[in-house]
Amino acid sequence: EEDVGRYAGAMAASFCLAQFASSFIWGYCSDGIGRKRCIVLGTSGVFLATVIFATSRSFTQALAGRILAGLLNGNVGILKSFLAEITDSTNRGRAFSLMPLAWGLGCVFAPMAGGLLSRPAIQYPGIPWGIFETFPYLLPCCVALLLQGVTVLLVIFLMVEPENDSRSGSALFKSPSSKASLASPRSGSPLLKDPESPVQELESPVEGSVDAVPSWPPGRKADPEA
């Protein structure tokens, strides 16, 4: 029991470290195959990792479940990108304020539910708990699995992939029918030039001629006697 703090710290740190290591990869994949697919894959992966953690009989298996959950949980950064793409200046602040609010509520109620539902055979004796006696932390994990399953279904059937032609992504994930992104206005692409713009490029005059002298406004020839 004197090493419980060290084991608990290692368990929490392993999740955060694995999540940090995979966040860049998840962001790259979301630019290639889309936000919706990555969220479904990530949530499904966390579902599998939760099953491994819930049925663990050793510290090694529990640690492996938490590491796997961190590696497959790249949804935080993807969700922020998704919010930025489906909102504008009129509602973006409100949308981003709801995300930490939901996270805070989860941090309040999830530990409370986990404490009330863990080791039910010890906390609530006299009831035949069956499999929950063999796996004392399975019951709170079942609640998490239920929420994750509902989340996957909601994402699949309700989430709409935002249209964003500016994604570069990987060539392996690009669709043949995707539109080509326009170049930056600073690149000088003729596709972006305004034909009615008063500022136009002038042809290079012959060296030594009168037209070679800069003049303003454009079109007015310089006085040769000046």
Secondary structure, 3 states (H helix, E strand, C coil): CCCHHHHHHHHHHHHHHHHHHHHHHHHHHHHHHCHHHHHHHHHHHHHHHHHHHHCCCCHHHHHHHHHHHHHCCCHHHHHHHHHHHHCCCCCHHHHHHHHHHHHHHHHHHHHHHHHHHCCHHHHCCCCCCCHHHHCCCHHHHHHHHHHHHHHHHHHHHHCCCCCCCCCCCCCCCCCCCCCCCCCCHHHCCHHHCCCCCCCCCCCCCCCCCHHHCCCCCCCCCCCCCC
